[in-house]
């Protein structure tokens, strides 16, 4: 179907929104093995997000170069890749003199270093059509595997 810039409410415009993940799951857990240790985790999963597939040429000659290819029925008809990430935190608490308390923390984000590709190229005329342009660790793309250490003092 062709997109018509003068008809923004045509049926072809009714594709999925760019944030339409079909499935989202978040699982969190907490375990205290004793001796002041605490292990917590957060696992996140999201199914693939849609992206727009365009022909890369002005098929209906209306001066706008975002027409859909003949085999595509609506906007955002392509699907990218799923997202998954496991974050872990290990902490150990200590009592200090008086009423004070300290806690040492070690946190790991994207522990399995999932690549989490995104920003898929929708232009069919491009040599990299359907390929991602961003990965975990890129700007606005979530973390690559990283760790941080911390100390919390309570008094």
C-alpha positions in Angstrom: 0.0 0.0 0.0 1.2 3.5 -0.7 1.3 6.2 1.9 -0.4 9.5 1.0 0.9 12.5 2.8 -2.4 14.3 2.3 -4.4 11.5 4.1 -2.9 11.0 7.6 -5.9 8.9 8.7 -5.8 6.2 6.0 -6.0 2.6 7.1 -2.3 2.0 6.2 -1.3 4.5 8.9 -2.7 2.2 11.6 0.3 0.1 12.3 1.7 -0.8 15.7 3.3 2.0 17.8 7.1 2.1 18.0 6.9 0.9 21.6 4.5 -2.0 21.1 6.3 -4.9 22.7 4.0 -7.9 22.6 5.4 -9.4 25.8 7.1 -7.8 28.8 8.4 -9.7 31.9 10.2 -8.5 34.9 11.3 -11.0 37.6 12.9 -9.9 40.8 14.3 -12.0 43.7 16.0 -11.6 47.0 18.0 -14.1 49.0 19.6 -13.8 52.4 22.0 -16.7 53.0 23.0 -15.4 56.4 26.1 -13.7 57.9 24.8 -10.3 56.8 24.9 -11.1 53.1 22.0 -10.2 50.7 21.8 -11.2 47.1 19.1 -9.6 44.9 18.4 -9.8 41.2 16.2 -8.3 38.5 15.7 -10.0 35.1 13.9 -8.0 32.4 12.6 -9.3 29.0 10.8 -7.5 26.3 9.8 -9.0 22.9 10.9 -7.4 19.7 9.8 -3.8 19.0 8.3 -2.9 15.6 10.1 -0.6 13.1 9.0 0.9 9.9 9.9 -0.7 6.6 9.9 1.7 3.6 10.6 1.1 -0.1 13.3 3.8 -0.3 11.8 5.4 -3.3 8.8 7.7 -4.0 6.5 5.0 -5.5 3.4 7.3 -5.8 5.3 10.4 -6.9 3.9 12.7 -4.3 7.3 14.1 -3.4 7.7 12.2 -0.1 10.2 9.3 0.0 8.7 7.0 2.7 6.3 4.8 0.7 5.7 1.3 1.9 6.8 -1.6 -0.3 3.9 -3.4 -2.1 4.1 -6.4 0.2 3.9 -4.3 3.4 0.4 -3.5 4.7 1.0 -0.9 7.5 3.4 1.3 9.3 5.9 -0.4 11.7 5.4 -3.8 10.2 9.0 -4.9 10.7 10.1 -6.5 14.1 13.5 -6.0 15.5 15.1 -8.1 18.2 14.1 -9.0 21.8 15.7 -7.4 24.8 16.9 -9.2 27.9 19.0 -8.2 30.8 20.0 -9.7 34.2 21.2 -7.3 37.0 22.6 -8.7 40.3 23.5 -7.1 43.6 25.4 -8.5 46.5 25.7 -6.7 49.8 27.1 -7.3 53.2 26.1 -5.3 56.3 28.3 -4.6 59.3 27.5 -3.0 62.7 29.7 -0.1 63.7 30.4 1.3 67.1 27.4 2.9 68.7 24.3 3.0 66.5 26.1 3.1 63.2 25.9 0.6 60.4 27.9 0.1 57.1 27.0 -1.9 54.0 29.3 -2.9 51.2 27.7 -3.4 47.8 28.7 -4.9 44.5 26.3 -4.5 41.6 26.5 -6.0 38.1 24.4 -4.8 35.2 23.7 -6.9 32.1 25.6 -9.8 33.7 25.4 -12.1 30.7 26.5 -9.1 28.4 23.4 -9.4 26.1 24.0 -7.4 22.9 20.3 -6.1 22.8 20.4 -4.8 19.2 18.0 -1.9 18.2 17.5 0.9 15.8 16.9 -1.3 12.8 17.3 0.0 9.2 13.9 -0.1 7.5 14.9 1.3 4.1 14.7 -1.6 1.6 17.1 0.1 -0.8 19.8 0.2 1.8 22.6 -2.4 1.7 22.0 -2.9 5.5 18.2 -3.2 5.4 17.0 -5.0 8.5 20.3 -4.7 10.4 20.6 -3.0 13.8 22.4 0.3 14.2 22.8 0.3 18.0 23.7 -2.2 20.7 23.9 -2.4 24.5 26.3 0.2 25.7 25.5 2.7 22.9 23.8 6.1 23.7 20.2 5.5 24.9 20.5 1.7 24.4 20.9 0.3 27.9 24.0 -1.0 29.6 26.7 -3.3 28.4 28.1 -5.5 31.1 29.3 -3.2 33.9 29.9 -3.4 37.6 30.0 -0.9 40.4 31.1 -1.0 44.0 29.6 1.1 46.8 29.6 1.8 50.5 26.6 2.9 52.5 27.0 4.4 56.0 24.1 4.8 58.4 24.4 6.8 61.6 
